[in-house]
């Protein structure tokens, strides 16, 4: 036996519109079900997981003065959704992490290479 459904305010059974009948139990149940559904304050939802990948530049080099291996994060407070390239760090200044050395370097982008950089510095005499 097919249930009565309500579509656009009309009763339907087996896809055929039927006339409202005073006291019809099936129609009353259909009305109550429609009323409960319209008063629902909850919605079923799904929790899904998505991945966020962000990039920021990191410069790795060995200081020519003190031979300290350096790994310096550049602008990590402003990550990018896109892969970085040397234009993102061109002109930045970095300092050797060895407290006794503190040699300052300026990053210069290498042309014809999107990741190539060199560090320029003035040797202390």
C-alpha positions as CSV (number, residue, x, y, z in Angstrom):
1,X,0.0,0.0,0.0
2,X,1.5,3.3,-1.1
3,X,1.7,6.2,1.3
4,X,0.0,9.5,0.7
5,X,2.3,12.3,0.0
6,X,1.7,16.1,-0.1
7,X,3.1,17.9,-3.1
8,X,2.5,21.7,-3.5
9,X,-0.4,21.5,-1.0
10,X,-2.2,18.6,-2.7
11,X,-2.5,14.9,-1.7
12,X,-1.0,12.3,-4.0
13,X,-1.1,8.5,-3.9
14,X,0.8,6.4,-6.5
15,X,1.5,9.7,-8.4
16,X,-2.2,10.5,-8.8
17,X,-3.8,13.5,-7.1
18,X,-6.6,12.6,-4.7
19,X,-9.3,14.8,-3.2
20,X,-9.0,15.8,0.5
21,X,-11.4,13.8,2.7
22,X,-12.5,15.0,6.1
23,X,-11.4,12.4,8.7
24,X,-9.2,10.4,6.3
25,X,-6.5,8.9,8.7
26,X,-3.8,8.6,5.9
27,X,-4.3,12.2,4.9
28,X,-4.2,13.3,8.6
29,X,-0.9,11.3,9.0
30,X,0.6,12.9,5.9
31,X,-0.4,16.4,7.2
32,X,1.2,15.7,10.6
33,X,4.4,14.4,9.0
34,X,4.6,17.5,6.7
35,X,4.0,19.7,9.8
36,X,6.8,17.9,11.8
37,X,9.2,18.3,8.8
38,X,8.4,22.0,8.4
39,X,9.1,22.6,12.2
40,X,12.4,20.7,12.3
41,X,15.2,22.8,13.7
42,X,17.9,20.4,12.8
43,X,19.5,19.5,9.5
44,X,21.5,16.4,8.8
45,X,25.1,17.3,7.7
46,X,28.4,15.6,7.0
47,X,31.8,16.5,8.3
48,X,34.4,16.2,5.6
49,X,38.1,16.9,5.7
50,X,39.9,19.1,3.2
51,X,43.5,19.9,2.8
52,X,45.0,23.4,2.8
53,X,48.5,23.7,1.3
54,X,50.4,26.9,1.8
55,X,53.9,27.8,0.8
56,X,56.5,30.2,2.1
57,X,60.1,30.6,1.2
58,X,63.0,29.1,3.1
59,X,66.6,29.9,2.3
60,X,69.3,27.3,3.1
61,X,73.0,28.1,2.8
62,X,76.4,27.7,4.5
63,X,77.9,31.0,5.6
64,X,81.2,31.6,3.8
65,X,82.6,33.4,6.8
66,X,81.8,31.1,9.8
67,X,80.8,27.9,7.9
68,X,77.4,27.8,9.8
69,X,74.6,25.9,8.1
70,X,71.7,28.3,7.9
71,X,68.0,27.6,7.3
72,X,66.0,30.8,7.3
73,X,62.3,31.1,6.8
74,X,61.3,34.1,4.7
75,X,57.9,35.8,5.2
76,X,56.3,32.8,6.9
77,X,53.6,35.0,8.3
78,X,52.3,35.6,4.8
79,X,52.1,32.1,3.2
80,X,50.9,31.7,-0.4
81,X,48.5,29.2,-1.9
82,X,50.7,29.0,-5.0
83,X,54.3,27.7,-5.3
84,X,56.9,30.3,-4.6
85,X,59.6,31.4,-6.9
86,X,62.7,33.6,-6.7
87,X,60.8,36.8,-7.4
88,X,59.1,36.3,-4.1
89,X,62.4,36.7,-2.2
90,X,64.4,39.0,-4.5
91,X,65.8,41.9,-2.6
92,X,65.2,40.4,0.9
93,X,68.0,40.7,3.5
94,X,69.0,37.7,5.6
95,X,71.5,37.4,8.4
96,X,73.7,34.4,9.4
97,X,72.2,32.7,12.4
98,X,75.6,32.4,14.2
99,X,75.5,35.1,16.8
100,X,79.2,35.7,16.6
101,X,79.1,36.1,12.8
102,X,75.9,38.0,11.9
103,X,77.0,38.5,8.3
104,X,74.2,40.2,6.3
105,X,73.2,38.9,2.9
106,X,70.9,40.3,0.2
107,X,69.0,37.8,-1.9
108,X,69.2,38.2,-5.6
109,X,67.1,36.3,-8.1
110,X,68.9,34.4,-10.9
111,X,67.5,35.1,-14.3
112,X,66.3,32.2,-16.4
113,X,65.7,30.1,-13.3
114,X,62.5,30.4,-11.3
115,X,64.1,29.0,-8.1
116,X,67.7,30.1,-8.5
117,X,69.1,32.7,-6.1
118,X,72.4,34.0,-5.0
119,X,73.3,35.8,-1.8
120,X,75.4,38.9,-2.0
121,X,77.4,40.2,0.9
122,X,80.3,42.6,1.8
123,X,83.1,40.7,3.4
124,X,84.3,42.3,6.6
125,X,88.0,43.2,6.6
